[in-house]
């Protein structure tokens, strides 16, 4: 499972804090069980928001090809690991 990004953590945390405050102010409750239900609902909402933030995508690199070859796609990491060939000195 991939690790959450900074944006996902930020959006999720802000959602938990703001939704908890909003629900507590709107419900005007002070009993323990009601506060616990609101806290659980806020955490669930925060997780939902964090999971729906789109993760950054890796874009493929199109490799040059001849007319007879099939199109080839290589990842950025594979392109970075290719050896650089320098012309030989004579």
C-alpha positions as CSV (number, residue, x, y, z in Angstrom):
1,X,0.0,0.0,0.0
2,X,1.5,3.4,-1.0
3,X,2.3,5.9,1.7
4,X,0.0,9.0,2.0
5,X,1.2,12.2,0.4
6,X,1.5,15.5,2.3
7,X,-1.6,16.8,0.6
8,X,-3.6,13.7,1.8
9,X,-2.5,14.1,5.4
10,X,-3.2,17.9,5.3
11,X,-6.7,17.6,3.8
12,X,-7.6,14.7,6.1
13,X,-6.3,16.5,9.3
14,X,-8.1,19.7,8.4
15,X,-11.3,17.9,7.7
16,X,-11.2,16.1,11.1
17,X,-10.6,19.3,13.1
18,X,-13.0,21.5,11.2
19,X,-15.8,18.9,11.0
20,X,-15.4,18.1,14.7
21,X,-15.7,21.8,15.7
22,X,-18.7,22.3,13.3
23,X,-20.6,19.3,14.6
24,X,-20.0,20.1,18.2
25,X,-21.1,23.7,17.7
26,X,-24.2,22.7,15.7
27,X,-25.3,19.9,18.0
28,X,-24.6,21.9,21.3
29,X,-24.0,18.6,23.1
30,X,-21.9,18.1,26.2
31,X,-22.5,14.4,27.0
32,X,-19.6,12.0,26.7
33,X,-21.2,9.5,24.3
34,X,-22.4,12.2,21.9
35,X,-19.0,13.7,21.8
36,X,-17.4,10.3,21.1
37,X,-19.9,9.7,18.2
38,X,-19.0,13.1,16.8
39,X,-15.3,12.4,17.1
40,X,-15.6,9.0,15.3
41,X,-17.7,10.5,12.6
42,X,-15.2,13.3,12.1
43,X,-12.3,10.8,11.8
44,X,-14.2,8.7,9.3
45,X,-14.9,11.8,7.3
46,X,-11.3,12.8,7.4
47,X,-10.2,9.4,6.2
48,X,-12.7,9.5,3.4
49,X,-11.4,13.0,2.3
50,X,-7.8,11.9,2.5
51,X,-8.4,8.8,0.4
52,X,-10.2,10.8,-2.3
53,X,-7.3,13.3,-2.8
54,X,-5.8,12.3,-6.1
55,X,-2.2,10.9,-5.9
56,X,0.4,12.3,-8.3
57,X,0.8,10.3,-11.4
58,X,4.0,9.2,-13.1
59,X,4.0,10.2,-16.7
60,X,5.6,7.7,-19.2
61,X,8.4,8.8,-21.5
62,X,7.9,8.0,-25.2
63,X,11.1,6.5,-26.6
64,X,12.1,7.3,-30.2
65,X,11.4,4.4,-32.6
66,X,11.8,3.5,-36.3
67,X,8.8,3.1,-38.6
68,X,8.8,-0.7,-38.4
69,X,8.9,-1.0,-34.7
70,X,6.0,-1.0,-32.3
71,X,5.6,2.0,-30.0
72,X,7.7,1.7,-26.9
73,X,7.0,3.4,-23.6
74,X,9.6,3.5,-20.8
75,X,9.4,4.9,-17.3
76,X,11.3,7.9,-16.2
77,X,13.4,5.8,-13.9
78,X,14.4,3.4,-16.8
79,X,15.3,6.3,-19.0
80,X,17.5,7.8,-16.2
81,X,19.4,4.5,-15.7
82,X,20.3,4.2,-19.4
83,X,24.0,4.5,-20.0
84,X,25.2,7.6,-21.8
85,X,27.4,6.8,-24.8
86,X,30.1,9.3,-25.6
87,X,31.9,9.4,-28.9
88,X,35.3,7.7,-28.8
89,X,38.3,9.9,-29.0
90,X,40.8,9.0,-31.8
